[in-house]
Structures are given as C-alpha cells and as structure tokens.
Amino acid sequence: MDVKQIENSFRPTADKKCFIAKKGMVASAFPDATKAGVEMLKKGGNAIDAACATAISLGVCEPQASGIGGQSMAILHVNGKSIAIDGSSRSPSLAHASIFKRKKNRRIGYKSTTIPSTISVIGFLHEKYGRLEWQKILAPAIHIAKKGYKITKLQHDLQNRELESFLSIKSKSGAKYFLKDGIVPFDVGDRFIQDDLAQTLTTISDYGFRSFYHGQIAKIIDKDMQKNHGLIREDDLAYIPEPIERKPISRKYRQVSVVTLPPPAAGRTLLLTLMMLNHLPSKFLRSSKPSSYHFVAETFRKAFLHRLQRPFNPHTYDQIQDKLHLRRSFAKQMADSIHNSMDATLPMVDPDFGGEDTTHLSTMDDEGNAVGITQSIELAYGSKTAAEGLGFLYNNYMSAFEFTTPNHPYYIRPNAVPWTSVSPALVFTNKKLWMVVGSPGSQRIFSTITQFLSRIIDGNLPMNEAIKRPRFHCSIGGNVSIEDGGFSDKIIDYLKEMGYDISVKERYSFYHGAIHAVMKLQTQIGFHGVAEVRRDGTAEGLN
C-alpha cells in the first residue's frame, strides 16, 4: 500500500462528489445535509456537532432512508479514543410472536414499528461530546423542513416503486405526507415542504431531545398508535434507554487497522471478510482474473453464513463472549476452505433477510475527531405509516427480528433489540486515524465496504476512483449481483460455469450500497471526502 500515491492521485469534482478541504470534512447522502454539517464546523463545532446536524437534516431531506422515527448506530473517535455507539431501537412492550404470524405485520403498517432511537442517539452524542448549543444543531433541519428541498429522481423512483404499499395502509398517513396530494409520486424538481415535521423539530430544539420521549410528542404517538392498532405506548417511549457505549472490535487488513461495531451490528462480518481476504495476495485481488471473483464471492458467502449461524446479542447473552468469529486461525481455516469450485455444502437457498434502505454519513475535524453514523427506517419509506400531526415516518424494524425460533437471540419479545447489518468503520494507518467509512445496503453493506477498502489498500486507488469502480455481491445461495457493463463476458461466463446465478443490475446501482467516506491525509495537511455516485449526496469541507 502506497499512502502517498493514494493521497496524491485524488481529484476533486465540480459536483462535490469528491472534495478537498483543509480543516474538516463532511460526506452524506444529500447536499443540504452535508452543508448542515459544514455549517457546524464553520461555527466552531467539532466533528460530533457536524455529524449530529447532518444526521437530523438527512432525516428531513432523505426521508426514504432515515428520520426521527428510525434507528441510528455510530462509530466515533474522540479525544484519541474509539467508541462504538449501540443505538438499538426496542420492540414495544406489547410485541409478541403471535401478532406477527402474518408477514405483512412485520414489514408495513403500524405494528411493524420499533420505538425510535435516532433522537436519543443524536441527543446523547451531542450532550456528551458536542460543543455547540443544541438549538444550533437542529436549526438547519428545521430550515430545510420549512423551506423545502427539491425532490430528486431517486426519490421519485422510490415513491413510484413503493406506491402500492403506501396506498395499502388504511389511514393513508404515510401517503398523506410523502406522496403528492397523498396519491401519486412527487415529480422530479418539486419542492417538498414539511410543516408538521418542522414544528416537531422546533419542539425538540426548544425542550431538548428527551422531549421526544416524554410529554406532548409521546402522548401524540401513543394516541396515534392506539387509534391505528399499533403497539407503541407512552411508557415504551419513556423507558427508551440512552444508547450504550461499547468497546469497538478491530482487526488488521494488510497494513491498516479496521475498527468497527460489535453486535447487534455486523462489524464482525466485515472484519471476518477482510481477515479471509488477507490470505489472498493483493496482486491477485486487483488482477481482474475471473478466478479472483470466485474467491471473493465464496468469501462473501461464508462470512455472511457464519453470521447467520452464530447470532450473538450482547443484550440477551451478555455472559457469552463470542470470540470465534474474530480468531485469526478461524479466518485462515475459512479462507483455506475455498477451492477452485463453488462450495456445494453451503445452502443454495437465500434466507429472507429484511431491510434495504439506510443512509450513512461521515465527518472529521482538524482536532482528530471523527464520526460515522449509519441510520435507517429499514425499508424504503419505512412502515409507510407516519405520525399524525408530527410529520415523520415510523420505521419497520420489526422485520429485523426472528419470529420462529424462540431460543434465537433476536427472537421477538418485549423490549428486545433488532438485528442489524450496519458496520460503519474507522481505518487507522501507523496507529493514526486515516478514514471513516460506511454504507447502507442491508446484507450487502459488508461487501460494499470491503470492495471500497480493497481498491484503496490493495489497488492503491484514491477514494474518488475506488467509489466509481463496479461492485458485485454474492448471496449465501450463490446469486452474484453485478453492475451492468462493469464485468467482462469472460468473468460472467466463468462464474456461470462455476454454478453461480448471475443477476445484472444497472450500472451505479442503488442496490449495491452507498459509500460516504472521509480521509485525514497522512502525507500532507488536509482532508479528502467522497459521496456515493449511486445516490444524491455530496462531500464538502471547511477551508
């Protein structure tokens, strides 16, 4: 790995997908949200202030992916220490497996919602590590909600795709807020104003983040849920705990250390994948030989299957330390089990694994602090239901529980936490903070981040090149999804001959995640930032 080459070959772009700055950097999935973070840096805030303002703003201008009705998890490096923030939402006290025999109740509608944790996470981060006043953090989000933003093509397409689900909800609450006249998708370029959400955020700004869980907002949610046969009650909101600070997990990949989230997040799957790939030469990985794609595909299959076979929940089984997943000897054993043929002993049917739309943001400041937040309302536009009078979508995180095996650590029960695939990460070189990176994409998050990091570390590519390269993913069942035009016929034919099913997605596919990453330069002063070419975002910094 040639750090100098990686950093020197980076090129900014006019559309701010790639940006260079001297004193700090923000990368997120929407330009207005990125600007909110940069505004905090300009006001003298740190990376935590920037991340908090960006996160709340994303919930306003990227409502298909996150919002104050969702869940947020974070990795941060502050005052020289790395900390994992477990911001799990909770199932309501009334949650019981019998309610969810109908799969529809898990995926859309009021019953599919867990108690939102995002405001608790952002409030906690700001209160403990932020510097600016809380009102300043929320001001950009309130402004965006009041003045509106322009609907993007991605949002129009997703509203179109989810139209039937929106309209299937009896109350039409989600449709009322997030469809044009409550009936059809907004057109690209339409200005989308959210007055009720602006008022809700103003209340939270005036009275602090705990006002979401106690008082008037909680009463409105309770009343709304009871009216529509949902499960969340005022008590559930009052009892939501502050997020838990956990010790991050870390392992080396080549010359760098990757630090990420422990369970219930999926950081260990990311680390196991990287540890397995450590046993392949960098030259082989960047060679584009058809056989290299087979080896990486099998790595993805085995790493993800192991996660499903060894579920681990620190909330449920705190006394068990699941060390196996991160043993170097185990990673070598797994890597050695990959041969010149597809492993037929692995299941050939993919498990049902929910969740698909999420968002990630990354921030850094010039004091050495960094934050990566991955937040979600689970499916695109969540449960398709919205809090009446409050203007935000309820999540559908109930779909992320286990419903058939009672001894499973993520089996549905009152006050349980859902399983999640998120794995935001910090990357260190020579023990110095270098990058913060993350992605949405459900079970494809770990493969998206792996490919991005490998292209930098194994391929000596700058972040702007690494983000554009075509991506692929292999499911447990052997379905290889590839981006159209990104892979030669020779590679595709080779994989088909091996026995893989090939699924072709459009080039720069929404399906293959969305990297938002920032880098603190090691060979010169300053920062690089990249925002995903597959989404609407930008990277911007302070000069």
C-alpha angles and dihedrals in degrees: 000000000000107000093183092054092046093051099039095050094055114118125196119222132218092237090060093240083125120031140176122207138166106217110030144333142224126192122183143149097262131045095225091052092048090051089051089058094046089050089059091052089050090052090056097265124143131235090278093055089048092049093048094050091045093048095051091044092051088058088059102044100029099042093153090068110031146350145149089295091064146067132270133196124185146191117202140179110203131162089357095305130106117222132184115216114208102200096170117168117225135234113244122260090250094056114123133161092242090065091058102051085109104070090211090069089061096051110036138013134045095299091061093067129105123200105280116248103179097094090046091052095046092044092049093048092049095045094049103034109012127098109197127076116276091239090060091052093055098038096088093049091049090049092051091048092050099041096034133219133241118269111242128219090250091056093045091051093048092048087052092049093048096040096107092050092048091052094044090069109098095218092045086213096144092044091050092058103031107033127067108266084348090283116072137027118275114255120249108272096023112139109242115206123186110194097167092050090048089055092048092050090047089055090050089047093050098043104028133254094290089067087077089064101036130042132005100356092050091049091052092050091048092050092046092050094048092048091052099038094253123150107230117103135185090259091056091056093046091053097049104127125226112262116276121244107223133184107260121234121234142181136172124258111190104309098342135078118227116205119192147150125299122218139335078046121062102244091122090061090054091049094046090051092051092045090053092048088051086075091062120075116252088232090059093049094052095040096087089222109159089237091059090061090051092053093048091046091053090047089055092048096049096043094050094044090053090055091054092046094048105041111178127187119183090197092059105030104026092156093062117083107202099207098150094082093062102039112123090217090055092049089051091049090051092047091048090053090067111097137175091281137057112275104249092187090073117087113273093205120076117233117237104260118177132213129065115167122064136134136226134202132187129198137178134179133199092255093071098262122133136177134191117188123185111190135173151168086211109236120040104284089005118236091351087239125108135201105261110241093003099075103220132112121247114233124239098220091139084085088068095067131090112249107178109043112061095194092055110113091232096046112140113265135139114294093006125147123236126239114251136193097210119125114170110180145199118215122207129192119192087355090298123119109256111160144009114202141166144151145199120232110112110235089002093064095091093047092047093052092042093055093046093051094043092053090055099039101033097028101037089228122154115242093257090060095040092056094052098050115108115264135212137185134198120208124213089259092057100258108148113201113198135180114251114260093007098099130052122242087245091062093044093048091048092052093046090051088052089058102258121139110232120218115187117211126187117275110272088019122198084219095069099065133254121260119209110179141163129197132203105214117240099189097047140008118283146042139275123210132188132190123198117272087208093064141038102267139115140203120226136164148185119271 
